[in-house]
Amino acid sequence: MDTTKQLKEEIKIKEKDFKFVQLDEKIYDEKFEGEAIGFFKDAMLRFKKNRAAIVSGWIIAFIVFMAIFGPMMNEYTYREQHLEWAFLPPRVPGLEKLGIFDGTKEIRVRKENIEEKYGDALIKVVEEYNVKHQGRDVAMAVIKVDAYKLNEAEDVYFWLGTDSIGRDQWTRLWRGSRVSLFIGVMAVIINMFIGVVYGSVSGYYGGWIDMVLQRITEVLGGIPSLVLIMLFIMYMGAGIIPFILAMVLTGWIGMSRMIRAQFYKYKGQEYVLASRTMGAKDRSLIFRHILPNAIGPIITQATLAVPGFIFTESMLSYLGLGLGAPEPSIGVLLAEGQKVLLNHPHLTLFPAMVISILMLAFNLFGNGLRDAFDPTLRGQE
């Protein structure tokens, strides 16, 4: 007690010890540095830092551009046949002088037939060897020939070669890419529409409505999707529209479940309750107040779904359930090329490269969008 009393006597504050600061000045709140960043702008800032996703986006844009305009870049159509020019290897003006895409190929022949059958088209003999045939040795050789000169097509250029009936592979490849992309994108759009509406109704109303709708999805989801798609195509026939409809049968289930989860998350928020109190209708609450919060996941899931549908179409085409001739797709081209893979690898190589690059690019692009729209990363740069 004595110590406290002593401190009070020592600390004596007088009025003259105080001084007014900024008595004649107006005091303002400190200004915020920079501008406010919204959700989508913040997501785009994070997305731009993902170099793999940016490069993948440019690759997708290039393939889409080539799918639209590639078939118009030469004089041949995708169904035009030249039987006399079957199985020609790739030949590109300018590159042929560098020894690549020069229209040459190696073939195995009897040595005695080289001069008679190949004449001026012969470039060089790569290898000579003997094989046993009916008890005697037969002289064989591996020769490199100019396939275009051999088929009397010296002035013709097929940039990616020709198929078994002389159709231009460049035109068919990009036409097929266009068809595969169209099937994949249209299937995603239709599935997204069905899934968003179905999931919104299920998640918003809940109760017995949600229970009935979810039991329906469980029944459909329990059927193997590949079997269902194959049966549908076998019944409807091969074609672009049947392919799209087949992929819509169960493809919307994943989207609907994601939307349902988003509605359960946001429908109890204060701003939704306030809008309902003010008299907002269910349609307005669903599509104006709750659904916009799921835009990020919708975009991400839709982007990642496109390569899945393209792969499904290619797989079915490879199994012989592809589009009807002469319409090509990447799967149809792969199915045709694998029959002559050892002798004419260019028919398989280029479609395989396109679908591989397309699948990888879409997945990297979708992963970049998923990370960009992740709400737990908001504000991080």
C-alpha positions, 0 to 999 in steps of 0.5 A: 500500500505504501508503494502504491501511494508513493507512486501516485504522489510521484506521478502527478500529471498536470494540464500543461503537460498535454498538447493538442495534435492536429487541432486544426486538421481533419483526420481521415481514415488511411487509404487502402493501397491497391484495388479490390480483387474479386473472386474471378480476378484472383483466380485468373491471377493464380492461373496465369502463374501456372505455366503448364496450364498456360502452355496447355491452353495455347496447345488446345487453341492450336489444335482447335484452330487446326481442326477448324481450318486444317482440312482447308489447307490443301486441295484434297477432301477427307473422302476423296480417293486415289487408289493408285496412290495408296499407302504413300508416306508423308512428303512435305515441300522443302523438308524433303531436301533435308531427308525428312518427310521426303516420301521414301520408304523401306521395303523387303523384296526379292533381289532379282526383282529390284531392277525390273519392278523398282527401276528409277524409284530405287534410292539405295539397297539398305541390306541384303540377306538370304531366306530359306524357301521350299528348301532353297536359298532366296536372295532378299534385300531391304531397299529404300525407294521413292514411293511417289516416283514409284507410283508416278506421283512426282508432282504430288505432295501428301503432307501426312501420307495416304491411307489404304485407298489413297485418301489424304491423311492430313485432311482426315486427321484434322477432320477427325480431330474436329469430329472428336472435339465436337463430340466431346464438347457437345457431350460435356455441354449437355451433361453440364446442363442436365447435371446442373438442373438435376443437382440444383433441384435435389440440393435446394429442396432436399427432403423426399425430393432429394431422396427420390432423385438420388436413388435414381442416380444410384440405379443409373450409376450402378450400371457399367457405363461402358456396357450401357454406351456400347448397347446404345450405339449397337441399337441406335447405330454409329453416328455423331448424334448417337455417340453424343446421346450415348455419353449423356446417358450417365455422364451427367451424374458426376456433375449433379452430385457436385452441384448438389453438394454446393447447394447443401453448402450455400442454401443456409447462408445468411444472404440466401435466407435474407433473399427468401425473407424479402420474397425471392422465388425459388428459381431466383434463389437457385440460379441467381444467389446459390448457383453462381458460387458453383461456377468455378467447380463447374468450369473445372469439372467440365474442362476435365470431362472433355478429354474423357469423352474424347477418349471414350469415343476413340476407344469405341471407334478402335473397338469397331463401334466408330462412325460410319464411313467415310466420316473420320474421327481420331478413333477411326483413324487409329483403328484403320492404322493399327491394321497396317502398323508394321508396314505403314506406321505413319497411319497410326503415328500422327493420330496417336500424337494428336490424341496424346497431346490433346489429352495431356493438354486438357488435363493440365489445363483443367488442373490449373483451373482447379487450383485457380478456383480453389477457395482455400487459395484465395488471396495467395499470389 
